[in-house]
């Protein structure tokens, strides 16, 4: 099989779960963009900064996230993102959708 096609499919799958992944990360604790990117990389959901920043802005506009500025000992102030109550509600819906999807895929993988 063409590895280019496989890599493209993997990339599309990662993009599909990126919003969910960010909400999960921020539900565990506040974070700034670089820390979010690093956590995603740790679990092999590799994203470029050019992908994450527009998504964070979009999630903020949807009121799923908010942020605060915090001084840093290692450079300029950092923008820390936090999940909102609306974001937690969205996350609960995504959790349910993920569970349903994963169960369906597992049934198909096991040949019904």
PyMOL commands that set and color helices and strands:
alter all, ss='L'
color gray80, all
select helices_A, chain A and resi 3-16+18-28+33-42+49-61+85-109
alter helices_A, ss='H'
color red, helices_A
select strands_A, chain A and resi 31-32+65-72+75-83
alter strands_A, ss='S'
color yellow, strands_A
deselect
rebuild
show_as cartoon
